[in-house]
C-alpha cells in the first residue's frame, strides 16, 4: 500500500508520532498564532474569569498579576519548550520514551492522557452550558459535583462527539479550525467586556470620562477584594500571577507542547503563545470576570458560574454561539494531545481511532461539573503532576552531558524504566504534596516553582549513581 493510500485510509497517519517531523511538513508562524489564540481565547475563560471574582480578588491584583504572569508564561514557551521542540521535532511522548524507557513513559502517558481528558471535559462542560440556554434544562451550580438532568447529559454527549471528530483528523485540521474561528471569537469576548462595563455604568450611574474614573469603578465595584465566596480560595496578587504563569505549566514548563512546536519552522515561533496569553488569558478573563461581577452586583445570591447564561445576557445568540465554538477550539487541541498520549501507549493502534475514544472519555468527564467548577484548583494540580518530567527533559537535553552522563539513556541502554527519571518524578510529587498538606491548600498555586528545581536536581544526582552503576553496558 502506498503512503498516499495509507493517509487516505487513516487520516491520522501523517502525524509523525514516532519520527521527526520532516521539513516539508513544517508550518508557518500564522498557524501557531491562530491555534494559540483559538485555544486560549475559549469557553473556559468564561469559567476562570468569574472564579477570580469568586475568589475575592482586588482590581490591582487581577490586572497586574495577569500582566506579569502571562509574560512569564510566554517566556516559558519561548525559552524552555520551543527550542527543544524545533531541534528534536518529536512528540513529547516519543522523546520521553527515549529518556525514560517504555514502561515509565507508559505510566506517564496514562497520567498525562487522563488529565488532558479531564481538562477537555471542562471545556465540553462550558459549551454545554450554552446549549442549556437554548433548551432550558437545569444546569449545574457552583458547588455541584454530579450531573443534575437528562438534558445536561444529552447536551454534553452531542458537543463532545463533534469535538472528538475534529480532533481525530489531526493537528493541521485543529489549526485550520482555530484559524477560522478565533478572529470572530476574539471580537465577541471583547464585546463581553464592553457590555459588562456599560451595564455597571448604567446601574451605578458612574461617570467615566478618564482612565482614573474607570480604575475607581474597577476598584470599588467590579473587583472589590474582600472575602471569597463559600468554598473558594482567597486570591492575592501572587495567586493571580502564579496561576496565570502555571495554568499552562503542563504545556510549556512540562513540555507537552513539544508535540505542537515540533511543526514550527523556527523556535521563536513560541512567541505566538502571546496571542493566547494576552487575548485569552488577559482580555477574555477580564471580560468574563466583569460579567460575573455584574451578576453578583445585581443579585448577590446568584453565585452560579455558567458561561452560557453569562454570554447570553451580554451578547444574546452571538454570545451563545461564541461559547459553543470557543469550547471546541480549546478542547480540540487538548483531545489531540491526549490522543497522542494514549496512542504512544499503543503505537500500533490508529491515532484516529484512539483520539475518538479519547474524546468519549473526555465527554464522560464533562458530565460531572465539579471539574469545571473547581477549574482553578484542577489546573494547578494538573501542572504540578506533569511538571517534573518537563524538568527531566530540559536537563536531559541541555545539561546531562556536562556531567559526563548520557542523554536519551533508556534508548542507549535498552532499559525500559529509567529509575533516575522515575524517582525524580515520584519524589518531586511527594515533596510538592507535603508542602501543600503541611502549609495549606492554597500552596498548590506556588509549589511547582521550587518543585521544578527539585526535579532537575534529583534527576542529575540520581543519574550520577544510576548511570555509573551500569555505564559499562552502555559503553559496550
Secondary structure as the mmCIF struct_conf table of DSSP 4:
data_model
#
loop_
_struct_conf.conf_type_id
_struct_conf.id
_struct_conf.beg_label_comp_id
_struct_conf.beg_label_asym_id
_struct_conf.beg_label_seq_id
_struct_conf.end_label_comp_id
_struct_conf.end_label_asym_id
_struct_conf.end_label_seq_id
HELX_RH_AL_P HELX_RH_AL_P1 UNK A 3 UNK A 9
TURN_TY1_P TURN_TY1_P1 UNK A 11 UNK A 12
HELX_RH_3T_P HELX_RH_3T_P1 UNK A 13 UNK A 15
TURN_TY1_P TURN_TY1_P2 UNK A 17 UNK A 18
BEND BEND1 UNK A 19 UNK A 19
HELX_LH_PP_P HELX_LH_PP_P1 UNK A 20 UNK A 22
HELX_RH_3T_P HELX_RH_3T_P2 UNK A 23 UNK A 25
STRN STRN1 UNK A 27 UNK A 27
HELX_RH_AL_P HELX_RH_AL_P2 UNK A 29 UNK A 40
BEND BEND2 UNK A 41 UNK A 42
TURN_TY1_P TURN_TY1_P3 UNK A 43 UNK A 44
HELX_RH_AL_P HELX_RH_AL_P3 UNK A 45 UNK A 54
TURN_TY1_P TURN_TY1_P4 UNK A 55 UNK A 56
STRN STRN2 UNK A 58 UNK A 58
HELX_RH_AL_P HELX_RH_AL_P4 UNK A 59 UNK A 76
HELX_RH_PI_P HELX_RH_PI_P1 UNK A 77 UNK A 81
HELX_RH_AL_P HELX_RH_AL_P5 UNK A 82 UNK A 88
HELX_RH_AL_P HELX_RH_AL_P6 UNK A 92 UNK A 100
HELX_RH_AL_P HELX_RH_AL_P7 UNK A 102 UNK A 135
TURN_TY1_P TURN_TY1_P5 UNK A 136 UNK A 136
TURN_TY1_P TURN_TY1_P6 UNK A 142 UNK A 143
BEND BEND3 UNK A 146 UNK A 146
HELX_RH_AL_P HELX_RH_AL_P8 UNK A 150 UNK A 168
TURN_TY1_P TURN_TY1_P7 UNK A 169 UNK A 169
HELX_RH_AL_P HELX_RH_AL_P9 UNK A 171 UNK A 204
BEND BEND4 UNK A 210 UNK A 210
HELX_RH_AL_P HELX_RH_AL_P10 UNK A 211 UNK A 217
HELX_RH_PI_P HELX_RH_PI_P2 UNK A 218 UNK A 222
BEND BEND5 UNK A 223 UNK A 223
STRN STRN3 UNK A 224 UNK A 224
BEND BEND6 UNK A 226 UNK A 226
HELX_LH_PP_P HELX_LH_PP_P2 UNK A 227 UNK A 229
TURN_TY1_P TURN_TY1_P8 UNK A 230 UNK A 231
HELX_RH_AL_P HELX_RH_AL_P11 UNK A 237 UNK A 246
TURN_TY1_P TURN_TY1_P9 UNK A 247 UNK A 254
TURN_TY1_P TURN_TY1_P10 UNK A 256 UNK A 257
HELX_RH_AL_P HELX_RH_AL_P12 UNK A 258 UNK A 261
TURN_TY1_P TURN_TY1_P11 UNK A 262 UNK A 263
STRN STRN4 UNK A 264 UNK A 264
BEND BEND7 UNK A 265 UNK A 266
HELX_RH_3T_P HELX_RH_3T_P3 UNK A 267 UNK A 272
HELX_RH_AL_P HELX_RH_AL_P13 UNK A 273 UNK A 274
HELX_RH_PI_P HELX_RH_PI_P3 UNK A 275 UNK A 284
HELX_RH_AL_P HELX_RH_AL_P14 UNK A 285 UNK A 298
TURN_TY1_P TURN_TY1_P12 UNK A 300 UNK A 301
HELX_RH_AL_P HELX_RH_AL_P15 UNK A 307 UNK A 345
TURN_TY1_P TURN_TY1_P13 UNK A 346 UNK A 348
BEND BEND8 UNK A 349 UNK A 349
HELX_RH_AL_P HELX_RH_AL_P16 UNK A 351 UNK A 366
TURN_TY1_P TURN_TY1_P14 UNK A 367 UNK A 367
TURN_TY1_P TURN_TY1_P15 UNK A 369 UNK A 369
HELX_RH_AL_P HELX_RH_AL_P17 UNK A 370 UNK A 373
TURN_TY1_P TURN_TY1_P16 UNK A 374 UNK A 374
HELX_RH_AL_P HELX_RH_AL_P18 UNK A 375 UNK A 398
TURN_TY1_P TURN_TY1_P17 UNK A 399 UNK A 399
HELX_RH_3T_P HELX_RH_3T_P4 UNK A 400 UNK A 403
TURN_TY1_P TURN_TY1_P18 UNK A 404 UNK A 404
BEND BEND9 UNK A 407 UNK A 408
HELX_RH_AL_P HELX_RH_AL_P19 UNK A 409 UNK A 413
TURN_TY1_P TURN_TY1_P19 UNK A 414 UNK A 414
BEND BEND10 UNK A 416 UNK A 416
HELX_RH_AL_P HELX_RH_AL_P20 UNK A 419 UNK A 439
HELX_RH_3T_P HELX_RH_3T_P5 UNK A 441 UNK A 445
TURN_TY1_P TURN_TY1_P20 UNK A 446 UNK A 446
HELX_RH_AL_P HELX_RH_AL_P21 UNK A 447 UNK A 475
#
